[in-house]
C-alpha cells in the first residue's frame, strides 16, 4: 500500500512521456508536410530564387526530414527547442516571456469558474425549485455552446465600443508608466476584465452542470435523508456533506480545464490582442515558425498533463480507493 502512490507516479510518468513523444512527432510531421515554406514571407518574386535556397540552408530546412527530426529530438533531450525564426531568440526565452500573462488569466478564470459554478449549484439545490433548476440547466447548456469568439466580440461591442467602460485590447494603458504600483495593478485588472469574463463564461456553465448533477444525486442518498430526519439544517448538509461527497468528478473536469487554460486560450487572446501563449501560438503557426510552434505545443502538453496528474493526486488523497482504480 505504501508503494501505491509511487506506482501511480511512475505509471503516469511513463504514459506522459509516450503521449508527449507522439504529440511532438505528429506536430513535427504535419508542419513539414504542409504546403508552403517559412522563407516565402521573406522572398519577393523579383528576387533571385537562389536567395530562398540560402535562407532554407541557413535554417536547415533543405535537409532530409529524418535528419531534421533526429536533430530536433537530440536538441529537445538537451532542453533546447531551437531558435525562433521570427523573434531570432531562443524559443524557451520567447515562451517564458509570454507564459506569465496566460498563467494569470488562466488562474483567475479557473477560480471564477469553480467558485461561481459551485455557488450557483448550491443555491439552486437549497431552493429546491423545479423551474429554477430547469432555467439554470437550460441556460448553462446554451452558454456552454456559445463559441468564445462570439462572446468576446459581443462584450467588446457592448462594454468597449458602445459604452467605453473597458479597453478593447492590450494589457496596459498608454500612460501606464505614470501610475504608481497600485495604479498599475488596477490598470492591469481593468484590461483583464473582459478577457477573463469571456473565458470564464463557458467554464462556469460547465462546472455548474457538473456540480448540480452530482449534488442532486448525492442529495437523494439515504444518509442525507437521515440527516434531514434528525433535524440537521439544509445549509449544514450542503456545506459539510453534499459538496464534499460530490466534488470528485469536479476535480477531474477541473484538471482538464486548468490544463487547457494554461496552454493558452487561443481565440480570446487574439480577439483582445493579449501577448500570451495563445496569441503567440497562433502567430507562430501563421508565420510557419516551426521551432516556436513545437515549443508552444510541448509546453501546452506538459501543462495539461501536469494539471491532470495534480487532479489525480488530489482525488487519490480524498479517496484512496481512486488510486487503485487509476492503477487499473
Secondary structure, 3 states (H helix, E strand, C coil): CCCHHHHHHHHHHHHHHHHHHHHHHHHHHHHHHCCCCHHHHCCCCCCCHHHHHHHHHHHCCCCCHHHHHHHHHHHHHCCCCCECCCCCCEHHHHHHHHHHHHHHHHHHHHHHHHHHHHHHHHHHHHHCCHHHHHHHHHHHHHHHHCCHHHHHHHHHHHHHHHCCCCCCCCCCCCCHHHCCHHHHHHHHHHHHHHHHHHHHHHHHHHHHHHHHHHHHHHHCCHHHHHHHHCCCCHHHHHHHHHHHHHCHHHHHHHHHHHHHHHCCCHHHHHHCCCCCHHHHHHHHHHCCCHHHHHHHHHHHHHHHHHHHHHHHHHHHHHCCHHHHHHHC
